[in-house]
Each structure stands twice: as structure tokens, then as C-alpha cells.
Amino acid sequence: MQLSNVALVPDNQARQGYLPGPNGTLVNVGVAPEAAPLLLLWPQPNGPELGSGIAEAFSHPLQTIREDFGTTRLDRQFSVRDSLSAIYTIDDSDDFTPSANPLSVDIESLREQVASLEETHLISPSALNVARIGFSRAAYFFTGTSPVNLPGFIQGRPIGAVVIGGGASPNAATQISQAGTNIGSNLFINRNLFTYEDQLAAHKGPHQITAGVWFQQIQSNDRLALSQYGQASFSSLQDFLEGNVSTFVAVPSPTAMAWRSLEGAWYVQDNMRLRRNLTLALGFRDEFINGWNEARDRAANFVFDSRGVIETSPRVAHSVFTVNRARFLPEPRAGLAWDPFSNGRTVVRAGFGLYAHLQDALSYRLDQNAPFNTTLHMKNVPLGSFPLIPGGSLPAAALVEPAGVQPSLQTPMVEAYSLGIEHALTRNTVLRASYVGSHGYHEIVSIDANIPAAAVCPAIPCPATLPAGTIYTPRGAPLANPELANTWTWFSEGVSSYNGLHAELRQRFSRGLEFRGVYTWSKSLDNGDTLNPSAATNAPGLAMNPKNLAMDYGLSTFDVRHTAVLSGSYQLPLGEGHRFLGGETGWRAKLASGWKLDAIVTARSGFPFTPQLSFNPSNNGDTRNSVRPSFNPAFTRPVVLGVPNRYFDPSAFIVPPNGTYGNVGRDTLIGPGLETFDASVMKDTAVTEGLKIELRAEFFNTLNRANFNTPNLIVFTQPAGAPATTAGIITSTSTNARQIQFGLKLLW
């Protein structure tokens, strides 16, 4: 499939070493010999000049996707009391996907296999036992590549990631489209799950009781260390041309790890029919996990001393945790269904439950840790310092960048509650309205756990110009542990809140026509949900001020205020038994019969996003653009303009004073919405009594509407001067262009 991409690239003048000066005239800043070859990592500009040495480059690279899927099932009835079923499923896929920069390509492959065996035993007419064993395996590989063959930052490896006007975090927001290979190149994970479950269901009088146990063994053999090819970040285009690397991150000697875990649960639930029109369900579930352990006792994790300062050397043991806080996780549940008028037309439902999220996927953070996957972090080094030699001595400017998780990590918990009413207006019309809410705590947030001590003004050494209450860090303040670089650590200090109203109308007409309309009005808040910028590019991955997470409490990155979906289905009145062509016989009858139309219209408001700086004026040492700007008090015009070439006005923001954090909240602006119309035509044909053919034609984004993605978030690339000329520009869409696919299924 051909993609329509727009990349932000150095313009022709910048490639010659000329950038606009303060008065608009070109200034020759030159091109360092080490930087000149890297310019080949961006395509030549062929679009508008944006200023500041940046232009657009349009391209239509080819994306290829392959997927093969198969499943088989065997059922055996041994007796009236016992039956056995076995299922095996395999899904194999790979894809080749150019990024916005067509000279930077992502390649991934995934093979998933699931096998299960289930035995059902009828104990008595009122008791049934089901035992299951299962095995699943996911083998995943991801890497980046570039057709431009250049010497790498690490000897013997391909060129790494090049970031201009952005932070050092993975796939972070940047002023110029990222170049080189993806920071997540050369990753693999082979994850095996062995599952065992036994469930007993019994019915006696008004009680329907279900009880059971569940265990799962996890094997995660992986190498998920980022920056295996290195990532060089430059604060601005001028720094790049001059060969001044603001931050370089690399894992020169990656090591595969073998993580193991055992998790389980027991549960019991009683559905009680208290009255003919009232059912009450009470349940209890207890879950546990024995930690996140390394098979060869290589679980490396950084711990903290009694003052809360991170220790220089990691703790290496069997488990990453110093204490396991997930041995007993009680989760009560309750639900109610009530027919207040006892006529079967109105139902009131309510529910409450406490749910745990077992932490059984921690490799992504822990595979970055010394001593087995040492991440080197260097600041303000010349581009000529490379390549690094794997296994060689550490450069003088290099510090170890810790990763990992809180050693006493709590298990994230969510309290979920709901109340709804469903009423049949007529026999064919049903209306449903409900409220759904949740409160989460101990949720995972990304924190830099090694920042300098800050003062709260007017304490010394705050400048007199800063108002009282301002958090201030002086320039050059040492990190809490100056022997280490800044960290990326997962802490269980997050909180969240969700409230939503849901309305649904279902209407069934005569002669095969039916409609369903759904509308949701909701709001989701938290203080950090982006564990990885690759997963959500509309907000930084780390908390802005680790010492005050309340500054990050705002809209969730996935918050959508309004969502409406209208779907319809129509069985065409053609062929045998229908109004039109009902008298046909033979092949004419088969051709006329079995036609069905389906359509779905979706409309939703946009995701929130966070304006960012490509540098950090707070002096806390973090180089991963987690600091936001401040609002411009002199700005009075609308902030959101809503057009692709300038979705928001960067003049609404200013750079905060040196040593401070910006006052713009997290996820304060709302991005473009989405509207799509999908349709399908399906035909069923009975060829013989035992053979049926199903033909399907599906149309996605039928009207070929351009649904725009999040705009460029970088508003400033330097402490002084005008906002970035690329701020607010949209260079991609959130949905593909119109796609049409055809399918054929044989059923016998």
C-alpha cells in the first residue's frame, strides 16, 4: 500500500550551512565534516519552506503487510458426562513500514500460537466442572533500517537514531522528522505462557455458584534494550550542523535476559435470585504473583538509600523486588439486576468491582539496566567522538543511565462502578442509558528518580524576580547522585479517574433492516499514563516534576470527550422468500439471494496533547523534553486555530524563567477529531446442502476523509527567540486513505 507522508527536513540552504539570522538574513554557520554525511538521512525537500532552515518533503513510500492465520479444533464426546475439546491457532505476520521520513523504515514480525485442551465433566444435573490447560507463545522481532549506508555511532552497527529539536526519550516529539534507524532497533521477545484453570459451577435453589482456581507460568526471553545502535539528540538545527550533540544514549553491549514469573488466583461467586425480578451477584477474587525473576539470577535493579537517593550500583538478585507486595490482592465484586415493574421491559443494573493489574511485563524497563545492559548517557559531546567500541573503556563523559522499577512496587488497582437502565420502548425498540466510573491508584508512572534538590521561593537561592511558591533549581545544581545520569523508573504513584455517560438506541424494522446508535460522553484524568512515548506521542513519557506529580494531573492521553457510532444492517429483499425476484429458480435464485449491506459511521472528538520544549530550562538535568512552556500573559487570541498548517498558535506560549517549570498543564489542548464511514457488502450462497460460499467486499474510510493526527508539539528549541516555525504543523493522518478489500470464505 502506498503511503502519503510529509517529513520535516533541513532545507537546501541549511544543507549548505546557511540558516536565517535574527533579522532574517542568512548566516553561514557551516557544516561540520561529521554532520555532512548525516544530511543524507533526510530526503531532499520538495515542499514549502517553513523557515528556520526547515522545509517539507512529500513522499509516497510503499508499506507492505503480510498476515496468515489458521485454526483447527477437535471435539470428542466420551460419554453423556464427559467431553474433550482441543484447539490450536496460529497467526503469523510481518510488515515493512516507512516512517514520516521515508528513509527511516520499521520492520517487524510476529508469530502467535495458542493451544488449549478443555475437559468438561457433568458431576450431576446441577453441577459441572471444566478443567483447562493452555499454552501460548508470541515471538516478536522489531528493528529499524535505512537505505542510506553510513558508519554507525557504535562500531560495526548500522547508523542509529538522529533527533533534531527534540528530547532523548524514545520516539519523542521533534522539530525535524527523526532520521536514521529507530531507537528500538534489534529487539526481540519470545514470551511463553503455561495456563492451568479448574472451574466448578453448581446450582441449588436460588443460588448459582461458581468457584475456581487459575495459575499461569510466564517465560519471557527477550532483548529489549533500547539504543543498541545509539541515539544522538541535537537541541537545534544549528547544533546539528555544527556537530554539537546535546545528548547521546547507547547500549553498546546488549544482553538477552530470561525472566520468569508465576501468577495465580482463586475466586468464588454466587448469583442469587432473591425474587422473580431481582438477582444479586456477590463475588470475591484473590490474585497473587511471585515477583519478576531472572532465571540465572541476573535481575538488576537500582535501589534507594534511607534518604531516598538512588544508589550508584544496581542490586543484582533473583527478583527485581526487595519486597513482594502482590502476595495477596483481595478483589471483591458485586452486581445487581432488577426488573422494577416485573414485566420484562425494564431492567436496572448496577455493579462494583475491585480489579488488580498484575505486573508481569516489566522487561521493557529492566532490559535497560546495568550491568548486563548498561545504558551510557553523554551530554554536550562533539559528533566526532564516535564511533564507540563495544566492550571498550567508557568515554570520560559517559555516565550510566539507570532504568528499572520501584523496588517495592505496588500493584495497580482500579475501583470500577456502574449504574444503568434498559427499557424496551416497543418490541423492536430498546433504549439504554448508563453511568460508568472508575478510580485507579498505585498506577505506574514514569519518573526521573535522580534530580537535584530544588528550593521553593522565596528561599535562597531564588532570584528576587520569581514569585513566592515557585519551584527553583539553580544552574549547575548537582544531581542527587552525581555518579549517575538521570533515570527512567516506573513508580506505582499514579492515580486516575474516569466518569462516563453512555446512551444506546437499538431499532429493528421489518424486512431485515436494523439500526444501532451509541453515544458516550466521558472524561478521563490521571497524572501519567504514557509509559513509553512510542505508545502515545501526544504527551511526554515522564513526569515534568518528579517531586510534585500533582503538576501532571490532567486529561489522560487517551481521553475522548465525545464519541458517537451509528451502525446499520439491511438484508436485501431479493431472491427466494423475498419481495423481489422471489420466483426465480436454479442459478438465478442463488445469484439473487443472500445479499446483505452493513455500514458504520463513527465520529469522535480529538485526543488531548501537550506543547513541549526541545530543551529543559528547569536545570533538573533531564534531557527528555518533559518540561512544558508557560502561557504568554500578553496573548489574547484563540490558541487552537484548527488548520493543518498551523493547528495551534505557538505565540500563546513563552519559555519559563531559567530554573523553573512551565505553568502549562499536561494535555491542555485538544487535537483534531475523527469521522469515518465504513461499509460492506456480503453475499451467502448455498452451493449444496453441505457447502456454502461467503463473499465479502469491505470499504474502509469510504468517503476518503482526511482525519488529521496530532500536530508538531515543539514550540521552542532555544531559550531566547521566536517560537519554532514547525510548531502546530500537522504532517500525518490518523486513518488511512480509502481501502477496499475482498474476501472469500468456504464453509462445509
C-alpha positions in Angstrom: 0.0 0.0 0.0 1.3 3.4 -1.0 1.5 5.9 2.0 1.2 9.6 1.7 3.9 11.1 4.0 5.1 14.5 4.9 8.5 14.9 6.5 10.1 18.0 8.0 13.6 18.1 6.7 16.6 20.6 6.5 16.1 22.8 3.5 18.6 23.4 0.7 20.2 26.4 2.3 20.6 24.6 5.6 22.3 21.7 3.8 24.9 24.2 2.6 25.4 25.6 6.2 23.2 28.7 5.9 20.5 29.5 8.5 18.3 32.6 9.0 19.7 35.0 11.4 17.8 37.3 13.9 16.9 39.8 11.2 16.1 37.2 8.6 19.3 37.3 6.6 21.2 34.1 6.0 24.1 33.4 8.3 26.8 30.9 7.4 27.1 28.5 10.4 28.9 25.9 8.3 28.5 22.2 8.2 30.8 20.1 10.4 32.6 17.3 8.4 31.0 14.7 10.7 27.5 16.2 10.2 27.6 16.4 6.4 27.0 12.7 5.7 24.1 12.6 8.2 22.2 15.0 6.0 21.7 12.1 3.6 19.4 10.6 6.1 16.6 13.0 5.1 15.1 13.2 1.6 15.5 16.4 -0.4 12.8 19.0 0.2 10.1 19.2 -2.4 7.5 21.2 -0.5 7.0 24.6 1.1 9.8 26.4 3.0 8.8 26.7 6.7 11.6 29.0 7.9 14.4 28.4 10.3 16.1 26.2 7.7 13.3 23.7 7.6 11.1 22.6 4.6 8.6 19.9 3.9 9.3 16.7 1.8 6.4 14.8 0.3 6.7 11.1 -0.5 4.6 8.0 -1.3 6.6 5.1 0.0 5.4 1.5 -0.1 4.1 -0.2 3.0 3.8 -4.0 2.9 1.9 -6.1 5.4 1.5 -9.9 5.3 -0.7 -12.0 7.7 -1.5 -15.7 7.6 -4.0 -17.1 10.1 -5.1 -20.7 10.8 -7.0 -22.6 13.4 -8.1 -26.2 14.0 -10.4 -27.8 16.5 -11.1 -31.3 17.7 -14.1 -32.3 19.8 -14.7 -35.7 21.3 -17.7 -36.8 23.3 -16.7 -39.7 25.6 -20.0 -40.2 27.4 -23.0 -38.2 28.4 -20.9 -36.9 31.3 -17.5 -36.2 29.7 -16.3 -34.4 26.6 -13.0 -33.1 25.4 -12.1 -30.3 23.1 -8.7 -29.2 21.7 -7.9 -26.0 19.8 -4.8 -24.8 18.1 -4.5 -21.3 16.5 -1.5 -19.7 14.7 -1.2 -16.1 13.4 1.9 -15.2 11.5 2.6 -11.7 10.2 5.2 -9.2 9.2 5.3 -5.6 7.9 7.6 -3.1 6.3 6.5 0.4 7.3 8.3 3.7 6.3 8.0 6.4 8.9 7.2 10.0 8.1 10.8 10.2 6.9 10.8 7.6 4.1 14.5 6.9 4.6 13.7 5.6 8.1 11.9 2.3 7.9 10.5 0.0 10.7 10.4 -3.8 10.2 8.6 -6.2 12.5 7.5 -9.8 12.6 5.1 -11.6 14.9 4.1 -15.2 15.2 1.5 -16.1 17.8 0.5 -19.6 18.7 -2.2 -20.7 21.1 -3.1 -24.3 22.1 -5.7 -25.3 24.6 -7.2 -28.5 26.0 -10.6 -28.4 27.8 -12.3 -31.3 29.6 -15.9 -30.9 30.7 -17.4 -33.2 33.3 -21.0 -33.3 34.3 -20.9 -34.2 38.0 -24.7 -34.1 38.4 -27.7 -32.4 36.8 -26.8 -29.3 38.9 -23.0 -29.4 39.0 -20.5 -29.0 36.2 -16.7 -29.0 36.3 -14.5 -27.6 33.5 -10.7 -28.1 33.5 -8.4 -26.3 31.0 -4.7 -26.3 30.2 -3.2 -24.0 27.7 0.0 -22.9 26.1 0.6 -19.7 24.1 3.7 -18.3 22.6 4.4 -14.9 21.0 7.7 -14.5 19.1 8.2 -10.8 18.2 11.1 -9.0 16.4 11.4 -5.3 15.7 14.2 -3.3 14.0 14.7 -0.1 12.1 16.7 0.2 8.9 17.7 2.9 6.4 18.7 2.6 2.7 21.4 5.1 3.5 24.6 3.2 4.3 26.6 5.3 6.8 29.1 4.3 9.5 27.3 3.9 12.8 27.7 5.6 16.2 28.8 2.2 17.5 31.5 0.3 15.7 30.2 -2.5 13.5 26.5 -1.5 13.7 24.1 0.5 11.4 23.6 4.2 11.9 21.5 4.9 14.9 18.7 7.4 15.6 19.2 11.1 14.8 17.0 13.6 16.7 16.9 17.4 16.0 14.9 19.7 18.2 13.6 17.0 20.5 14.4 15.1 23.6 16.4 12.0 24.3 13.4 9.7 25.0 12.4 7.0 22.6 10.5 8.4 19.5 9.8 11.7 21.3 8.3 14.8 19.7 10.8 16.6 17.5 11.1 19.8 15.4 12.5 17.9 12.4 11.4 14.4 11.5 13.6 11.7 13.1 16.2 10.1 10.9 18.4 7.1 10.9 17.1 3.9 12.4 14.5 3.6 15.2 15.9 3.8 18.7 14.1 0.5 19.4 16.1 -1.4 16.7 17.2 -5.1 17.1 14.6 -6.0 19.7 13.1 -9.4 20.2 10.9 -11.2 22.8 9.8 -14.8 23.0 7.0 -15.0 25.6 5.6 -18.3 26.7 2.5 -18.7 28.9 1.5 -22.0 30.5 -2.0 -21.7 31.9 -4.0 -24.0 34.2 -7.6 -23.5 35.3 -10.3 -25.5 37.0 -13.8 -24.2 37.4 -16.8 -25.6 39.3 -20.4 -24.4 38.7 -23.3 -25.6 40.8 -26.9 -24.7 41.0 -29.0 -25.1 44.1 -32.3 -23.4 44.7 -31.9 -19.6 44.1 -28.1 -19.9 44.1 -25.8 -20.3 41.1 -22.3 -20.7 42.5 -19.1 -20.6 40.5 -15.7 -21.2 42.0 -12.3 -21.9 40.6 -8.5 -21.6 40.6 -6.2 -20.2 37.9 -2.4 -20.4 37.6 -0.1 -19.1 34.9 3.6 -19.6 34.4 5.4 -16.9 32.4 8.7 -17.2 30.5 9.8 -14.0 28.8 13.1 -14.5 27.0 13.9 -11.1 25.5 16.4 -8.5 24.5 14.5 -5.2 24.8 17.5 -2.8 25.4 16.9 0.4 23.5 19.6 2.4 21.8 21.6 -0.6 20.7 22.6 1.5 17.6 22.8 4.7 19.7 20.7 7.9 19.5 22.2 11.3 19.0 20.0 14.3 20.0 20.7 17.9 19.0 18.9 20.8 20.6 18.6 22.7 17.3 19.3 22.5 13.6 22.3 24.8 14.2 23.8 22.5 16.8 23.4 19.6 14.4 25.2 21.5 11.6 27.9 22.4 13.9 28.2 18.8 15.2 27.3 19.5 18.8 25.4 16.5 20.3 23.4 17.6 23.3 22.6 14.1 24.5 23.9 10.7 23.3 22.4 7.5 24.6 23.6 4.0 23.8 23.7 0.4 24.9 27.0 -0.8 23.4 26.8 -4.4 24.7 23.2 -5.7 24.9 22.4 -9.0 26.6 19.4 -11.2 26.3 17.5 -11.8 29.6 15.3 -14.7 30.8 12.5 -13.5 33.0 10.2 -15.9 34.9 7.1 -15.4 37.0 4.2 -17.4 38.5 0.8 -15.8 39.0 -2.5 -17.2 40.1 -5.9 -16.6 41.6 -8.8 -18.3 43.3 -12.3 -17.0 43.0 -15.9 -17.6 44.1 -19.2 -16.0 43.0 -22.8 -16.5 43.9 -25.6 -15.3 41.6 -28.7 -15.3 43.9 -32.2 -14.9 42.5 -33.7 -13.2 45.6 -37.0 -12.6 43.8 -38.5 -13.3 40.5 -37.5 -9.8 39.4 -34.3 -9.4 41.4 -30.9 -11.0 41.0 -27.9 -10.2 43.2 -24.3 -11.4 42.5 -21.6 -11.4 45.1 -18.0 -12.5 44.3 -14.5 -12.5 45.6 -11.2 -13.0 43.8 -7.7 -13.1 45.2 -4.7 -12.8 42.9 -1.0 -13.1 43.5 2.3 -13.1 41.7 5.7 -14.3 43.0 7.6 -11.3 41.6 9.5 -10.7 38.4 12.5 -13.0 38.5 15.5 -13.8 36.3 16.2 -17.4 35.6 20.0 -17.0 36.1 19.8 -14.6 39.0 20.6 -11.6 36.8 17.7 -9.4 37.9 19.4 -6.0 38.1 17.5 -3.0 39.6 18.6 0.2 41.2 17.5 0.7 44.8 17.5 3.8 47.1 19.2 4.5 50.4 17.4 5.7 53.6 17.4 9.3 52.3 15.6 8.2 49.1 18.8 8.8 47.0 19.4 6.3 44.2 22.5 4.1 44.9 25.3 4.0 42.4 25.5 0.3 41.8 22.4 -1.8 41.0 21.2 -4.6 43.2 21.6 -7.9 41.3 19.5 -10.8 42.6 16.9 -13.4 41.6 14.0 -10.9 41.8 13.9 -7.2 40.9 11.8 -6.5 44.1 13.2 -6.1 47.6 9.7 -6.8 48.8 6.8 -8.5 47.1 3.6 -6.5 47.6 1.5 -8.8 45.4 1.2 -11.9 47.5 -2.5 -11.2 48.5 -4.7 -8.9 46.4 -8.3 -9.1 47.5 -10.8 -8.1 44.9 -14.5 -8.0 46.0 -17.2 -7.8 43.3 -20.9 -7.1 43.5 -23.7 -6.8 40.8 -27.4 -6.4 40.7 -30.1 -6.8 38.1 -33.7 -5.6 38.9 -36.9 -5.6 36.9 -38.8 -2.9 38.8 -42.1 -3.5 37.1 -41.8 -7.2 36.7 -42.9 -7.0 33.0 -39.6 -7.9 31.3 -39.4 -4.5 29.6 -37.2 -2.5 32.1 -34.0 -3.6 33.7 -31.8 -1.7 36.2 -28.2 -2.9 36.5 -25.6 -1.9 39.0 -22.1 -3.2 39.7 -18.9 -2.6 41.7 -15.6 -4.4 41.5 -12.0 -4.0 42.6 -9.5 -5.1 39.9 -5.8 -5.7 40.1 -3.3 -5.4 37.2 -0.6 -7.9 37.8 2.8 -6.6 36.8 4.0 -9.3 34.5 5.5 -7.3 31.7 8.4 -5.4 33.2 11.1 -6.4 30.7 10.9 -3.1 28.8 12.2 -1.1 31.7 14.6 -3.7 33.2 16.3 -4.7 30.0 17.9 -1.2 30.0 19.8 -1.7 33.3 23.5 -2.2 34.2 25.5 -4.3 34.4 24.1 -6.6 31.7 22.5 -3.9 29.5 24.4 -0.8 30.6 22.9 2.4 29.1 25.5 5.1 28.5 24.5 8.7 28.7 26.7 11.6 27.5 25.9 15.3 27.3 27.4 18.0 25.1 29.9 15.9 23.2 31.2 16.6 19.7 29.9 14.4 16.8 33.5 13.5 16.1 33.6 11.4 19.3 32.1 8.4 17.6 32.1 5.5 17.0 32.1 3.8 20.4 33.7 0.4 20.6 31.5 -2.3 22.2 33.3 -3.7 25.2 35.8 -0.9 25.2 36.5 1.5 28.1 33.8 4.0 28.9 34.3 7.5 27.4 35.2 10.1 30.0 32.0 12.0 29.6 29.8 8.9 29.9 27.5 8.2 32.9 25.4 5.1 33.5 21.7 5.9 32.9 19.6 3.8 35.4 16.2 2.3 34.4 14.1 -0.2 36.2 11.2 -0.1 38.5 10.4 0.9 42.1 12.0 -1.9 44.3 8.8 -2.0 46.4 6.4 -1.6 43.5 2.7 -1.8 44.4 0.1 -3.5 42.1 -2.1 -1.0 40.2 -5.7 -1.2 41.4 -8.9 0.1 39.8 -12.3 0.5 41.6 -14.9 0.3 38.9 -18.6 1.1 39.3 -21.6 1.4 37.1 -25.4 2.0 37.1 -27.6 1.6 34.1 -31.2 1.2 33.0 -32.5 -0.5 29.9 -36.1 -0.1 28.7 -37.9 -1.7 25.7 -40.0 1.2 24.3 -41.6 -1.2 21.9 -41.0 -4.8 20.9 -38.4 -3.6 18.3 -37.0 -0.5 20.1 -34.7 -0.7 23.1 -33.2 2.3 24.9 -30.3 2.0 27.3 -28.6 4.7 29.5 -25.8 4.1 31.9 -23.1 5.7 34.0 -19.6 4.1 34.3 -16.9 5.3 36.6 -13.6 4.2 38.0 -10.9 5.3 40.3 -7.3 4.0 40.0 -4.5 4.1 42.4 -0.9 2.6 42.6 -0.8 3.1 38.9 2.5 3.1 37.0 4.1 6.5 36.2 7.5 7.2 34.6 9.7 9.3 36.9 13.3 10.6 36.8 14.5 9.5 40.2 17.8 11.4 40.2 17.2 15.1 40.1 18.8 18.0 42.0 17.3 19.4 45.2 15.1 22.4 44.5 14.2 25.4 46.5 10.7 26.9 47.0 10.8 30.6 46.6 11.5 33.0 48.3 14.1 30.7 49.9 17.7 31.0 49.0 19.0 30.9 46.2 15.8 32.0 44.4 16.1 35.2 42.3 14.0 38.1 43.7 12.0 38.2 40.4 10.3 34.9 41.0 7.0 34.9 42.8 6.6 33.0 46.1 5.8 29.3 45.7 7.9 28.9 42.5 10.0 25.8 42.4 13.5 26.8 41.5 16.7 24.9 40.7 19.9 26.9 40.2 22.1 26.3 37.1 24.7 23.7 37.7 23.0 22.1 40.7 24.3 18.5 41.2 22.0 15.5 40.8 21.0 13.7 43.9 23.6 11.1 42.9 26.1 12.8 40.6 27.8 9.5 39.8 24.7 8.5 37.7 22.8 10.1 34.9 19.1 10.9 35.1 16.8 7.8 35.4 13.7 6.4 33.7 12.0 4.5 36.5 8.5 3.1 36.9 6.9 4.0 40.2 3.5 3.0 41.5 2.4 6.5 42.4 -0.1 7.2 39.7 -3.8 7.9 40.2 -6.7 8.1 37.7 -10.3 8.9 37.5 -12.9 8.2 34.8 -16.5 9.2 34.5 -18.7 8.5 31.5 -22.4 8.6 30.4 -23.4 6.1 27.8 -26.6 6.1 25.7 -27.7 3.4 23.2 -30.7 3.0 21.0 -31.4 -0.2 19.0 -34.2 -0.2 16.4 -35.2 -3.3 14.4 -37.5 -2.7 11.5 -39.4 -5.2 9.4 -37.8 -7.0 6.4 -34.3 -7.2 7.7 -33.4 -3.6 8.5 -32.0 -2.6 11.8 -30.0 0.3 13.3 -27.9 0.9 16.4 -26.8 4.3 17.7 -24.4 4.8 20.6 -23.1 8.0 22.2 -20.6 8.3 25.0 -19.7 11.5 27.0 -16.8 10.9 29.2 -13.7 12.4 30.9 -10.5 10.6 32.0 -8.0 12.2 34.3 -4.6 11.0 35.6 -1.1 12.1 36.5 0.7 10.0 34.0 -0.3 7.2 31.6 2.4 7.3 28.9 4.9 4.7 29.9 6.6 5.0 26.5 6.4 7.9 24.0 6.2 5.3 21.2 2.8 4.3 22.5 1.4 7.8 22.9 3.1 10.6 21.1 0.8 13.4 22.3 2.5 13.8 25.7 6.0 13.4 27.2 6.7 10.0 28.7 8.0 11.2 32.0 6.5 13.4 34.8 7.6 17.0 34.5 8.5 17.5 38.1 9.0 14.1 39.9 8.8 15.8 43.3 5.3 17.1 42.5 3.2 14.7 40.5 0.1 16.9 41.0 1.6 19.3 38.3 0.9 16.5 35.8 -2.6 15.7 36.8 -4.8 16.4 33.8 -6.6 14.8 30.9 -5.4 11.3 30.1 -3.6 11.0 26.7 -6.4 8.7 25.6 -9.3 10.9 26.8 -12.0 11.4 24.2 -14.8 13.7 25.4 -17.5 12.7 22.8 -17.9 9.5 20.8 -20.8 8.7 18.5 -21.3 5.5 16.5 -24.2 4.7 14.2 -24.4 1.3 12.6 -27.0 -0.3 10.3 -27.6 -3.6 8.7 -30.0 -4.4 5.8 -30.9 -7.8 4.5 -31.8 -7.1 0.9 -35.3 -8.3 -0.1 -34.0 -10.3 -3.0 -34.4 -13.9 -4.0 -36.3 -16.9 -2.5 -38.9 -15.9 0.1 -38.4 -12.1 -0.6 -40.4 -9.4 -2.3 -38.1 -9.1 -5.4 -37.0 -11.9 -7.6 -38.7 -14.4 -5.3 -39.9 -16.5 -8.1 -36.5 -17.3 -9.6 -35.1 -20.8 -9.6 -31.8 -22.6 -10.2 -28.7 -20.5 -10.5 -30.7 -17.3 -10.9 -32.2 -17.8 -7.4 -28.8 -18.5 -5.9 -27.4 -15.3 -7.6 -30.3 -13.2 -6.3 -30.5 -14.4 -2.7 -28.3 -13.8 0.4 -27.3 -10.2 -0.1 -26.6 -8.0 3.0 -25.4 -4.4 3.5 -23.6 -3.1 6.6 -22.5 0.4 7.4 -20.8 2.1 10.4 -20.4 5.8 10.9 -18.0 6.9 13.6 -17.4 10.5 14.9 -15.4 11.4 18.0 -13.6 14.4 19.4 -9.8 14.6 19.4 -7.2 13.4 21.8 -5.5 16.0 24.1 -1.9 16.9 23.6 0.9 18.7 25.4 3.0 21.6 23.9 6.7 20.9 24.7 10.2 22.4 24.7 13.1 20.7 22.9 15.3 21.7 25.8 15.0 21.8 29.6 15.2 25.2 31.3 14.4 23.7 34.8 18.0 22.7 35.4 16.9 19.3 36.8 19.3 17.7 34.2 16.6 15.7 32.4 17.1 15.9 28.6 13.9 14.1 27.5 11.7 17.2 26.8 9.3 16.6 29.7 9.2 20.3 30.6 6.3 22.3 29.3 6.2 26.0 28.4 4.4 28.7 30.2 1.3 30.6 29.0 2.0 34.0 27.4 0.1 36.6 29.6 0.0 39.0 26.6 -1.7 36.6 24.3 -5.4 37.1 23.9 -6.3 35.3 20.6 -7.6 31.8 20.3 -4.9 29.2 20.9 -6.3 26.4 18.7 -6.7 27.5 15.1 -7.7 24.1 13.8 -5.9 24.2 10.4 -3.3 21.6 9.3 -0.6 24.2 8.5 -0.9 25.8 12.0 -3.2 23.8 14.3 -2.3 25.9 17.3 -0.7 29.3 17.7 2.7 28.9 19.4 2.7 32.6 20.3 0.3 31.6 23.1 3.4 30.3 25.0 6.7 31.5 26.3 9.8 29.9 27.7 9.6 29.7 31.6 12.4 31.5 33.5 15.6 29.6 33.9 15.5 27.1 36.7 11.7 26.8 36.8 8.9 24.7 35.3 6.3 25.9 32.8 2.8 26.6 34.0 1.0 25.0 31.0 -0.8 21.9 32.2 -0.4 18.4 30.8 -2.7 17.6 27.9 -4.4 21.1 27.9 -5.1 21.3 24.2 -7.4 19.1 22.2 -6.3 17.7 18.8 -8.3 17.1 15.6 -11.3 14.8 15.8 -12.2 11.8 13.6 -15.0 11.0 11.3 -15.2 7.8 9.3 -17.7 5.9 7.2 -17.1 2.1 6.7 -19.4 -0.2 4.6 -19.5 -3.8 3.5 -21.5 -5.9 1.0 -21.8 -9.6 1.8 -23.4 -12.5 0.0 -24.1 -16.0 1.2 -24.7 -18.7 -1.3 -25.6 -22.3 -0.5 -24.0 -24.3 -3.3 -25.0 -27.7 -1.9 -26.5 -28.9 1.3 -23.1 -29.1 2.9 -21.2 -26.3 1.1 -21.7 -22.6 1.4 -19.7 -19.7 -0.1 -19.5 -16.3 1.6 -18.3 -13.4 -0.5 -17.5 -10.1 1.2 -16.4 -6.6 -0.1 -15.4 -4.1 2.6 -14.8 -0.4 2.2 -12.9 1.4 4.9 -13.0 5.3 5.1 -15.3 5.1 2.2 -15.5 8.8 1.7 -11.7 9.1 1.8 -11.8 11.7 4.5 -8.5 13.1 5.8 -8.5 12.6 9.6 -5.5 14.6 10.9 -3.1 13.4 13.5 -1.6 15.3 16.4 0.3 18.4 15.4 4.0 19.0 15.9 4.3 19.7 19.7 7.7 21.5 19.9 7.1 25.2 20.4 10.6 26.4 21.3 14.1 25.0 20.5 16.1 27.6 22.4 15.7 29.8 25.5 15.5 33.0 23.5 14.0 33.9 20.2 10.7 33.3 18.4 8.7 30.1 18.6 9.6 27.2 16.3 8.3 27.6 12.7 7.2 24.0 12.7 5.1 24.3 15.9 1.5 23.3 15.3 2.1 21.8 11.8 0.3 18.5 11.0 2.3 16.1 8.9 0.2 12.9 9.1 -3.3 11.5 9.3 -4.7 9.2 12.0 -6.5 7.0 9.5 -5.5 5.5 6.1 -6.9 6.6 2.8 -9.8 4.7 1.4 -9.2 1.0 1.5 -11.2 -1.8 -0.3 -10.7 -5.4 0.4 -12.4 -8.6 -0.8 -12.9 -11.9 0.9 -14.0 -15.4 0.1 -14.9 -18.0 2.7 -15.9 -21.6 2.1 -18.0 -23.3 4.8 -18.5 -27.1 4.7 
